[in-house]
Amino acid sequence: MAGKRKRLAQCRKTRGYTQESFAEALRVDRTTVQRWERGEVEPQPHQRPRVARLLQVEPEELDALLIPDTPALPVLNGGKGEGLALTIREMSRRLIALDNDLNGLPIADVAARSFKKVLRRLGAGDYDRKSEHDIQAAAAELAEVAGWALFDAEKHGPARRFNQEALFLAKLSGDRAIELLIMQNMAMQVGWVGRPREELAIARAVIEQGRISPRVEAMFRVREARGLAGSGQESEAIRSFDRARSLVQDSGRSNDPVWAWWVTTDEIDGHQGCAFQESGQRKEGIPYLQSAMRQEAGAKVGYRAISAARLLGCLLGVHAWRDAEDLAESIIPIIGETSSARTLRLLSDTAQNGKSMRDAPSNLRDALDHIESVIQENPYEI
């Protein structure tokens, strides 16, 4: 997920381009430029040199322009009608930008407290009834953000409760798009905590209802595949992953919800690699996890470290010692920037497992020991 890139838009304007004229010069759609500037995707590698030339910057300067701006959080006080709904949505958008920054900044507490404040206003009727459905939909989105953040912090009980509240508000408001995202999150959480059949049931319930875009169906096919893999049905899981990949490759974006931008082939590769790793098929999982880490499909999210931890486990499992050591060394610098409890636990478990392998070389053991020690460091020391 991403935040706006004001620096990119400002540079474009300084060079005298409108979004339309800039898109024409690059032979892309205006919506592509808009998505660059909203921070949803980055220019493809073959587009970057021409973008840099038009903006009259060096390649490394372009990289700086493409870093999303870290936004300040809005205040939820004031406003009772459309303004309140807009403020709630702006809060969600900025929390998402922070969550996607680097390897994810800790937003669970802010998101949860913000939603509780909104929920109190809804309970007290402190809003304009003419905007009720819009405010409910905005509140559902904020609860979804809080549910996701709590899940990533491995606070599974609260995450489940926030997701249930989000789903209730989404249904009240009639916002089908955010309802689908919440259902995806709920399926993901139950799969993570070891209930793959429940994950499979949620995914299939949504798919069987229909009325979803190809990209959204792809997202639920991934959840279906993870549920199948976790239930020991590996061949059926591979077919679902292939179906998901085909849906993404063949779909446009015209009828996709705005949040579906991150559903890419890279995302699917990451999930398939995880499924292979969890089922003990480590060799098969390696190329998928490597693909997910490269993130070449256009959309970049802030959770590549999950795939890195899984890949490290696969490399250790097949005794690819040198590759495992190189990967472990590359992971160490980002640990201090990683707030995801899921990621840190995976890394810690993987490091401990690797150190217990008798054949592991001493250099690799040292790198794994370093990972553990950095994870245990006080995050407030600099």
Secondary structure by P-SEA (a helix, b strand, c coil): cccccaaaaaaaaaacccaaaaaaaacccaaaaaaaaaccccccccaaaaaaaaacccaaaaaaaacccbbbbbbccccccaaaaaaaaaaaaaaaaaaacccccccaaaaaaaaaaaaaaaaaccccccaaaaaaaaaaaaaaaaaaaaaaacaaaaaaaaaaaaaaaaaaaccaaaaaaaaaaaaaaaaaaccaaaaaaaaaaaaaaccccaaaaaaaaaaaaaaaaaacaaaaaaaaaaaaaaaaaaccccccccccccccaaaaaaaaaaaaaaacccccaaaaaaaaaacccccccccaaaaaaaaaaaaaaacaaaaaaaaaaaacccccccccaaaaaaaaaaaaaaaacccccaaaaaaaaaaaaaaacccccc
